[in-house]
């Protein structure tokens, strides 16, 4: 169920920064209805279409589907209809992410659909679990500095976020993608963790204007996910303690914050870093 509507979350934390261009059109009073969301998708300036080029429309949540074609992902792929529950933060953020990262959302939806077709009535494939993990709790981490990405890969959180703090601010960019993660961030808690894709980018990427940078990030992320050799297992995604990102949480202005090893855990594996 929804809380009382407010729009103050939009400026509460830089966690919500990717959504600001489109969410600035949300009302100050009154929960945004489907007509408003569809109008935002039309007027935002980005083409919000599915992988078949059909315009995406936000529609009421249907009763539990009894057919393949009307299940959530197939309906979005076959008809361009994304179901949204009324007065629901999780679904509202999903709609806003569709408008913010339309190409990536279309690719995730297409890969879900093709996986469902291939699997038939068998067990849910691991690639669908990986896609869902990122769709729900994803963060995209880009950097012009391969060494900084290596620190993420190595779970060397204090070295990254505190000792290399200035370099992180200058040469890295963190963007939340997952709509469930946005919903959780309304009431942030120590332990809040995202599932990250790491991308190395040229120096010119961080010099782009914000709107162009976001559009390019959508393209890079969509290209990464469209590769069928990726997103085969959830272990490909790097756990990221999001409250450690400089500027995302007031508590991380103190060095001791990063000594909490229950949150900033040492890692056991090496997720893949992809180049442009």
Phi, psi and omega per residue, in radians:
X1 nan 2.679 -3.091
X2 -1.451 2.677 2.924
X3 -1.451 3.021 3.015
X4 -0.998 2.361 -3.067
X5 -1.176 2.387 2.967
X6 -2.619 2.804 -3.131
X7 -1.999 0.080 -3.080
X8 -1.211 -0.326 3.125
X9 -1.063 -0.435 -3.035
X10 -1.113 -0.531 -3.132
X11 -1.965 0.140 -3.070
X12 -1.227 -0.598 -3.061
X13 -2.707 2.662 3.063
X14 -1.181 -0.177 3.027
X15 -0.946 -0.626 -3.055
X16 -1.577 0.083 -3.047
X17 -0.967 -0.724 -3.111
X18 -1.059 -0.475 -3.067
X19 -1.488 -0.215 -2.988
X20 -1.052 -0.718 -3.115
X21 -0.999 -0.716 -3.135
X22 -1.532 -0.667 -3.067
X23 -1.247 -0.245 3.063
X24 -1.112 -0.281 3.089
X25 -1.544 0.014 3.104
X26 -1.316 2.681 -3.080
X27 -1.292 2.651 3.049
X28 -1.312 -0.521 -3.114
X29 -2.276 2.353 3.068
X30 1.608 2.253 -3.109
X31 -1.063 2.330 -3.129
X32 -1.151 2.197 -3.125
X33 -1.605 3.125 -3.063
X34 -1.148 -0.631 3.119
X35 -1.059 -0.728 3.136
X36 -1.165 -0.762 3.137
X37 -1.089 -0.714 3.121
X38 -1.185 -0.606 3.079
X39 -1.164 -0.705 3.089
X40 -1.068 -0.747 -3.141
X41 -1.103 -0.584 3.131
X42 -1.284 -0.656 -2.967
X43 -1.685 -0.134 -2.994
X44 -1.157 -0.469 3.140
X45 1.832 -0.257 3.052
X46 -1.794 2.483 3.106
X47 -1.327 1.977 3.140
X48 -1.704 1.610 -3.095
X49 -2.306 2.768 3.069
X50 -1.475 -3.065 -3.041
X51 -1.178 -0.270 3.089
X52 -1.640 0.048 3.132
X53 1.469 0.169 3.116
X54 -1.468 2.365 3.128
X55 -1.088 2.294 3.129
X56 -1.381 2.313 3.050
X57 -2.195 2.491 3.121
X58 -1.623 2.209 -3.006
X59 -2.237 2.822 -3.139
X60 -1.093 2.574 3.057
X61 -1.081 2.215 3.122
X62 -1.502 2.887 3.005
X63 -1.139 2.894 -3.055
X64 -0.896 2.225 -3.048
X65 -1.194 2.489 3.079
X66 -1.940 0.011 3.139
X67 -2.345 2.716 -3.140
X68 -1.061 -0.773 -3.025
X69 -1.124 -0.450 -3.078
X70 -1.792 0.065 3.019
X71 -1.154 2.887 -2.952
X72 -0.991 -0.999 -3.070
X73 -1.204 -0.806 3.091
X74 -1.042 -0.670 3.141
X75 -1.113 -0.692 3.095
X76 -1.152 -0.665 -3.106
X77 -1.332 -0.736 -3.046
X78 -1.455 -0.554 -3.048
X79 -2.125 -0.135 -3.100
X80 1.261 0.353 -3.083
X81 -1.864 2.056 3.128
X82 -1.824 2.082 -3.057
X83 -1.374 2.406 -3.106
X84 -2.315 2.184 3.050
X85 -1.359 2.513 -3.127
X86 -1.197 2.463 3.044
X87 0.955 0.766 -3.063
X88 -2.228 2.049 -3.119
X89 -1.073 -0.754 -3.104
X90 -0.994 -0.823 -3.111
X91 -1.308 -0.562 3.055
X92 -1.082 -0.798 3.118
X93 -1.125 -0.607 3.089
X94 -1.052 -0.759 3.110
X95 -1.108 -0.726 -3.137
X96 -1.157 -0.618 3.092
X97 -1.198 -0.638 3.043
X98 -0.984 -0.696 -3.126
X99 -1.320 -0.522 -3.069
X100 -1.477 -0.709 3.141
X101 -2.172 1.076 -3.007
X102 -1.098 -0.649 -3.106
X103 -1.221 -0.741 3.123
X104 -1.136 -0.749 3.122
X105 -1.096 -0.683 3.125
X106 -1.126 -0.695 3.121
X107 -1.159 -0.772 3.109
X108 -1.051 -0.781 3.122
X109 -1.076 -0.741 -3.141
X110 -1.135 -0.697 3.138
X111 -1.217 -0.627 3.019
X112 -1.039 -0.820 -3.078
X113 -1.095 -0.845 -3.119
X114 -1.129 -0.591 3.093
X115 -1.187 -0.697 3.115
X116 -1.149 -0.693 3.106
X117 -1.118 -0.765 -3.109
X118 -1.197 -0.615 -3.070
X119 -1.409 -0.414 -3.095
X120 1.071 -2.279 -3.129
X121 -1.684 0.216 -3.129
X122 -1.331 -2.936 -3.132
X123 -1.165 2.658 3.120
X124 -1.133 2.160 -3.113
X125 -1.162 2.638 3.124
X126 -1.103 -0.514 3.136
X127 -1.144 -0.548 3.080
X128 -1.206 -0.608 3.060
X129 -1.109 -0.735 3.135
X130 -1.121 -0.778 3.105
X131 -1.062 -0.723 -3.134
X132 -1.169 -0.716 3.106
X133 -0.984 -0.796 -3.122
X134 -1.269 -0.701 -3.140
X135 -1.058 -0.628 -3.102
X136 -1.503 -0.774 -2.981
X137 -2.225 0.373 -3.019
X138 -1.281 2.573 2.984
X139 -2.344 2.375 3.048
X140 -1.812 2.246 -3.126
X141 -2.022 2.071 3.105
X142 -2.081 2.600 3.112
X143 -2.701 2.609 3.013
X144 -1.525 -0.075 -3.027
X145 -2.065 1.927 -3.110
X146 -1.089 -0.549 -3.126
X147 -1.133 -0.648 3.116
X148 -1.175 -0.675 3.077
X149 -1.145 -0.579 3.082
X150 -1.109 -0.592 3.103
X151 -1.163 -0.643 3.046
X152 -1.128 -0.797 -3.131
X153 -1.057 -0.630 -3.094
X154 -1.563 0.070 3.115
X155 1.024 0.612 -3.123
X156 -1.667 1.243 -2.912
X157 -1.175 -0.794 -3.105
X158 -1.176 -0.690 3.099
X159 -1.086 -0.720 -3.118
X160 -1.216 -1.025 -2.933
X161 -1.439 -0.365 -3.123
X162 -1.950 -0.995 -3.071
X163 -1.214 -0.550 3.124
X164 -1.907 0.505 -3.011
X165 -1.010 -0.799 -3.135
X166 -1.110 -0.692 3.113
X167 -1.154 -0.678 3.093
X168 -1.043 -0.811 -3.129
X169 -1.114 -0.580 -3.066
X170 -1.520 -0.549 -2.951
X171 -2.213 0.200 3.093
X172 -2.314 2.736 3.049
X173 -2.472 2.288 3.133
X174 -2.016 2.264 3.129
X175 -2.334 2.142 3.075
X176 -1.241 2.383 3.085
X177 -2.018 -0.678 -2.988
X178 -1.206 2.243 -3.094
X179 -1.229 -0.539 3.069
X180 -1.194 -0.616 3.113
X181 -1.164 -0.688 3.039
X182 -1.040 -0.750 -3.137
X183 -1.101 -0.754 3.106
X184 -1.108 -0.591 -3.091
X185 -1.220 -0.187 3.029
X186 -1.089 -0.550 3.066
X187 -2.272 1.296 -3.034
X188 -1.100 2.586 -3.132
X189 -2.525 2.581 3.084
X190 -1.139 2.125 -2.985
X191 2.164 -0.265 3.133
X192 -1.080 2.099 -2.995
X193 -2.325 2.377 3.064
X194 -1.831 3.013 3.078
X195 -2.017 1.954 -2.897
X196 -1.793 2.495 2.865
X197 -1.789 2.307 -3.095
X198 -1.878 2.203 -3.102
X199 -2.276 2.228 3.027
X200 -1.562 2.314 -3.073
X201 -2.238 2.777 3.081
X202 -1.249 2.826 -3.104
X203 -1.034 -0.486 -3.117
X204 -1.153 -0.384 -3.099
X205 -1.073 -0.797 -3.079
X206 -1.349 -0.108 3.080
X207 -1.595 -0.151 -3.133
X208 -1.204 2.692 2.977
X209 -1.065 2.699 -3.024
X210 -0.962 -0.785 -3.119
X211 -1.120 -0.754 3.128
X212 -1.183 -0.638 3.118
X213 -1.124 -0.713 3.132
X214 -1.168 -0.726 3.110
X215 -1.128 -0.712 3.114
X216 -1.179 -0.643 3.096
X217 -1.109 -0.698 3.084
X218 -1.060 -0.750 3.141
X219 -1.138 -0.807 -3.129
X220 -1.096 -0.753 -3.114
X221 -1.172 -0.734 3.116
X222 -1.088 -0.746 3.111
X223 -1.080 -0.721 3.121
X224 -1.065 -0.815 -3.057
X225 -1.313 -0.491 -3.117
X226 -1.194 -0.376 3.107
X227 -1.171 2.036 -3.045
X228 -1.201 -0.191 3.078
X229 -1.433 -0.111 3.121
X230 -1.929 2.879 -3.129
X231 0.993 0.783 3.055
X232 -1.639 -0.320 -3.125
X233 -2.725 2.547 -3.135
X234 -1.082 -0.374 -3.140
X235 -1.167 -0.236 3.084
X236 -1.182 -0.398 -3.081
X237 -1.530 2.431 -3.102
X238 -1.618 2.154 3.032
X239 -1.052 2.356 -3.115
X240 -2.292 2.013 3.070
X241 -1.262 1.658 -2.882
X242 -1.161 -0.456 3.136
X243 -1.260 -0.127 3.066
X244 -1.457 -0.258 -3.110
X245 -1.151 2.176 3.141
X246 -0.917 2.287 3.133
X247 1.563 -0.124 -3.093
X248 -1.679 -0.265 -3.052
X249 -2.698 2.220 -3.054
X250 -1.071 -0.522 -3.096
X251 -1.165 -0.360 -3.071
X252 -1.475 0.169 3.024
X253 -1.373 -0.110 3.107
X254 -1.889 2.334 -3.101
X255 -0.996 -0.684 -3.080
X256 -1.090 -0.346 3.114
X257 -0.993 -0.608 -3.063
X258 -1.453 0.023 3.092
X259 -1.543 -0.046 3.129
X260 -1.386 1.624 -3.068
X261 -1.317 -0.175 3.019
X262 -1.237 -0.476 3.092
X263 -1.725 -0.892 3.129
X264 -1.586 1.330 -3.007
X265 -1.384 2.534 2.992
X266 -1.217 2.608 -3.062
X267 -1.789 2.960 -3.125
X268 -2.096 -0.115 -3.011
X269 -2.410 3.072 -3.070
X270 -2.206 1.645 3.066
X271 -1.162 2.708 -3.049
X272 -1.381 2.371 2.995
X273 -1.715 2.280 -3.137
X274 -1.866 2.457 3.059
X275 -1.615 2.847 3.117
X276 -1.120 nan nan
